[in-house]
Amino acid sequence: MPSFNNANKIMKKITSIIFSTILIFHIYSVKAQNYNQNIDNIVAECSYDTILQNLDEFEDLGIKEPGTTELENTLFWLEDKYASYGYSDFYRDTFTYAGHTLVNLVVTKQGSQFPDKNLIICGHYDTKNGPGVNDNGSGTAAILEIARLLEPLTSKYTVKFINFSGEEDGLLGSSHYVENVVNPSGMDIVLVFNIDAIGGVNGEDNSIIVCERDESSPSSNNDNSAAFTDSLATLVNLYSNLEAEISYAYGSDYVPFQENEYVITGFYNYVESPYYHTENDILANVDVDYIYETTKAAIGASLFFSKSFDPSVLVSENKVQNIEIYPNPISSSATLNVSPFMGNDITINIHDIAGKEVFTDHFRVISSIYPLNFDNQKSGFYLITIESDNNLFTEKIIVSKNK
């Protein structure tokens, strides 16, 4: 994050104390979000050794400031990492600052069901006055590990991993991307999940991760940001050994997005480092265990927010062939006959041809028969998705109001 004056730091600390006095409202219970064994199985593949290696390599790359070979080498390093994980959709979003060319690296994983809806997972890779292992090598390592584990999975939404440059000089990269890519294209963004400075302080009690929500103006996106951040806090409890505390978002790469009324959330360490923007922001001064646990939480959240799943654990077609939707085409109502192989805990989503959700329900199966009503829907094609913890079934249905 960029430097702020002492008054802002004191205000943030006072706010943290206020939050701590009413912690029951900000430490979220696992009851608010369903545990998913498949997500946990993927989170369990998070590699401590890979994170440590990436942090070590990030430190060795040196001080990554505009116009330096070190910053350029870090860009090449990032591209090599993503390529080694199997990614091939790279975009260099370039801009100039003080006579130097800077680059935001955008790596895209295409969504299978809603490719025009985007989850952005982001953080900056530039540093100031030092190698920046905490700020923001820690976030960079987390994003890389998320990308490594998501690559073989199927994601319903498109995921964009963005490593921004120029953050330390005033959020230059994220501002450029929003103004020159996001806004002109009318990009449909489900959520911006920013990860910045999650290293804690070596030797301190790093047991809380701060989940940041939008409390700024314009306020039109604040409620949605709060809802996503509530979910993020719960996912922390589900998939890591950390506690979650809610605070307000400020001073990082989600700011240009929230100013343009996009929904944001983010991670930031609770114990703030005294080594920011100094030569001592090095590997020895961060808590790698804390980065590992925060990365596990970030993986769980990324899987949940992107609607990612491992197709290898889904039931085969012959197991779900007993699922029936009849009649199809539908005039006003239909019957869904749920296969017992789907399990008892079922989520139904129906989207129109434009990808807009027109119906959703979550229920426990008592009877295999479930009624569907299309009285309020127009004629056309729809996609119904029936999902349980282990299984996924999709079917195209036709609504025809013609007699």
DAFENQUI-V821608 format. One record per residue. N is the residue number from 1. OMEGA is omega in radians with two decimals (NA if undefined). Layout:
{{N:OMEGA} {N:OMEGA}}
This chain:
{{1:3.09} {2:-3.13} {3:3.06} {4:-3.10} {5:-3.06} {6:-3.14} {7:3.12} {8:3.14} {9:3.12} {10:3.13} {11:3.12} {12:-3.14} {13:3.09} {14:3.12} {15:3.12} {16:3.11} {17:3.10} {18:3.11} {19:-3.09} {20:-3.12} {21:3.09} {22:-3.00} {23:-3.11} {24:3.14} {25:-3.03} {26:2.99} {27:-2.90} {28:-3.13} {29:3.11} {30:-3.14} {31:-3.10} {32:-3.10} {33:-3.11} {34:3.02} {35:-3.13} {36:-3.09} {37:-3.14} {38:3.05} {39:-3.12} {40:3.12} {41:3.12} {42:3.09} {43:-3.13} {44:3.11} {45:3.06} {46:-3.02} {47:3.05} {48:-3.09} {49:3.12} {50:3.10} {51:-3.14} {52:3.12} {53:3.14} {54:3.07} {55:3.14} {56:3.12} {57:3.10} {58:3.10} {59:-3.10} {60:3.14} {61:3.00} {62:-3.08} {63:-2.92} {64:-3.11} {65:-3.11} {66:3.08} {67:-3.10} {68:3.02} {69:-3.12} {70:3.11} {71:3.12} {72:3.13} {73:3.11} {74:3.05} {75:3.12} {76:3.12} {77:3.12} {78:3.14} {79:3.11} {80:3.14} {81:-3.12} {82:3.13} {83:3.14} {84:3.10} {85:3.11} {86:-3.13} {87:3.14} {88:-3.11} {89:-3.09} {90:3.05} {91:3.08} {92:3.08} {93:-3.01} {94:3.08} {95:-3.11} {96:3.08} {97:3.11} {98:3.11} {99:-3.12} {100:3.04} {101:3.11} {102:-3.02} {103:2.87} {104:3.11} {105:-3.13} {106:3.13} {107:-3.00} {108:2.98} {109:-3.00} {110:3.09} {111:-3.08} {112:-3.04} {113:-3.13} {114:-3.03} {115:-3.13} {116:3.09} {117:-2.94} {118:2.87} {119:3.10} {120:3.06} {121:-2.91} {122:3.04} {123:-3.08} {124:3.14} {125:3.06} {126:3.13} {127:-3.09} {128:3.03} {129:-3.13} {130:-3.11} {131:2.98} {132:-3.12} {133:3.04} {134:-3.01} {135:0.20} {136:3.03} {137:-3.13} {138:3.10} {139:3.12} {140:3.12} {141:3.12} {142:-3.13} {143:3.12} {144:-3.14} {145:3.04} {146:-3.12} {147:-3.14} {148:-3.07} {149:3.13} {150:-2.99} {151:-3.11} {152:-3.06} {153:3.00} {154:3.14} {155:3.12} {156:3.09} {157:2.98} {158:3.11} {159:3.04} {160:3.01} {161:-3.08} {162:3.02} {163:-3.06} {164:3.00} {165:3.07} {166:-3.14} {167:-3.06} {168:3.11} {169:3.04} {170:3.09} {171:-3.02} {172:-3.07} {173:-3.13} {174:3.09} {175:3.13} {176:-3.10} {177:3.14} {178:-3.06} {179:-3.00} {180:3.13} {181:-3.02} {182:-3.06} {183:-3.13} {184:-3.11} {185:-3.06} {186:-3.06} {187:3.11} {188:-3.07} {189:3.09} {190:-3.06} {191:2.94} {192:-3.12} {193:-3.04} {194:-3.12} {195:-3.03} {196:3.03} {197:3.14} {198:-3.05} {199:-3.07} {200:3.12} {201:3.14} {202:3.14} {203:3.11} {204:3.08} {205:-3.12} {206:-3.07} {207:-3.11} {208:3.01} {209:-3.13} {210:3.06} {211:-2.96} {212:3.13} {213:-3.12} {214:3.04} {215:-3.03} {216:3.03} {217:0.02} {218:-3.03} {219:-3.04} {220:-3.11} {221:-3.04} {222:-3.12} {223:3.11} {224:3.08} {225:3.12} {226:-3.13} {227:3.11} {228:-3.13} {229:3.01} {230:3.10} {231:3.12} {232:3.14} {233:3.12} {234:3.11} {235:3.03} {236:-3.13} {237:-3.09} {238:-2.93} {239:3.03} {240:3.08} {241:-3.12} {242:2.93} {243:-3.11} {244:3.03} {245:3.13} {246:3.02} {247:-3.08} {248:-3.14} {249:3.07} {250:2.84} {251:3.08} {252:-2.91} {253:3.02} {254:-3.04} {255:3.12} {256:3.10} {257:-3.10} {258:3.09} {259:3.11} {260:2.98} {261:2.97} {262:-3.07} {263:-3.06} {264:2.89} {265:-3.12} {266:3.07} {267:3.04} {268:-3.08} {269:-3.12} {270:3.08} {271:-3.06} {272:-3.07} {273:3.01} {274:-3.01} {275:3.14} {276:3.02} {277:3.07} {278:3.11} {279:-3.12} {280:3.02} {281:-3.02} {282:-3.08} {283:-3.09} {284:-3.06} {285:3.05} {286:3.13} {287:-3.06} {288:3.09} {289:3.13} {290:3.09} {291:3.12} {292:-3.14} {293:3.11} {294:3.09} {295:3.07} {296:3.10} {297:-3.13} {298:3.09} {299:3.11} {300:3.13} {301:-3.13} {302:3.08} {303:-3.10} {304:-3.07} {305:-3.12} {306:-3.08} {307:-3.13} {308:3.11} {309:3.12} {310:-3.08} {311:-3.11} {312:-3.14} {313:3.14} {314:3.12} {315:3.13} {316:-3.06} {317:-3.08} {318:3.13} {319:-3.10} {320:-3.07} {321:3.14} {322:3.03} {323:-3.12} {324:2.99} {325:-3.05} {326:-0.10} {327:3.06} {328:0.27} {329:-3.07} {330:3.07} {331:-3.14} {332:-3.12} {333:3.14} {334:3.12} {335:3.05} {336:3.08} {337:-2.99} {338:3.08} {339:3.09} {340:3.13} {341:3.12} {342:-3.10} {343:-3.02} {344:-3.03} {345:-2.90} {346:2.97} {347:3.10} {348:3.02} {349:3.07} {350:-3.14} {351:3.06} {352:-3.02} {353:3.11} {354:3.13} {355:3.14} {356:3.11} {357:-3.14} {358:3.13} {359:3.00} {360:3.10} {361:3.09} {362:-3.06} {363:3.00} {364:-3.03} {365:2.98} {366:3.03} {367:3.13} {368:-3.11} {369:3.13} {370:-3.12} {371:3.09} {372:-3.10} {373:-3.11} {374:-3.11} {375:-3.05} {376:-3.11} {377:3.13} {378:3.04} {379:3.11} {380:3.13} {381:3.09} {382:3.07} {383:3.09} {384:3.09} {385:3.11} {386:-2.96} {387:2.97} {388:-3.12} {389:-3.02} {390:-2.94} {391:3.13} {392:3.11} {393:3.08} {394:-3.11} {395:3.03} {396:3.09} {397:-3.11} {398:3.03} {399:3.13} {400:-3.14} {401:3.13} {402:3.12} {403:NA}}
